[in-house]
Amino acid sequence: MNRIRSAAVTTVVMAMAAVPLTTAGAAAAPLPAFLSAAQLPASSTPWQADPVRNGLPEVSSMCTAGVTPKSSTRYRDFRTELDTTARQTTTVASTTAKAKALAEKLRASIETCLDRLKAQDPGLEGEAFYHGGIDIEEGAHVYSIDTSHPEVGSTDIALYSVGRDGRAVTVVEWSQLGDLDGAPLAGFKKTTAAAVAKLY
């Protein structure tokens, strides 16, 4: 588990799809599929899944805001009764090269997120880690950001992943109150693998 110097925090952003222009008689390319509630990490209360929506959510992830294009993106939010939340955001780029570049920008944005948050709030403390890659399609990468605010007495843990399959890039975010020791890291890696495998 390699510690990342410039980290990333609070839940994230990306959900995919854009339908390319087609000529008459040609079938439109299928949209990438999304995770179901049952594919999220185990929780003591059931997960509930919102419908898949086009564009970007009104409240974007602090770590990836401004990186994901709205026009070719879709997302789905998830929640439990215990204030545990998750989101999958998927974007379909016009070319594989642009998808690869987007995935790299998203990873960089997550890796520098904690530093940006600390700059905005000097009272914030935290640690961020890179938890390695996942061998699925063009690959996925997993991160965690553990933050606390001693003056308020709050602690939050967020898990992030960025994965790609061809022109599709997906970001999965998971967050709840607590710290990394209480986070389902192994389950989140399985969720990430499922998310990338379902893209196409």
Buried (B, 14 or more C-beta within 10 A) or exposed (E): EEEBEEBBBBBBBBBBBBEEEEEEEEEEBEBBBBBEBEBBBEBEEEBEBEEBEEBBBEEBBBBBBEBBBEEBBBBBBBBBEEEBBBBBBBBBBEEBEBBBEBBEBBBBBBBBBBBBBBEEEEEBBBBBBBBEEBEBBBBBBBBBBBBBBEEEEEBBBBBBBBBBBBBBBBBBBBBBEEBBEEBBBEBBBBBBBBBBBBBB
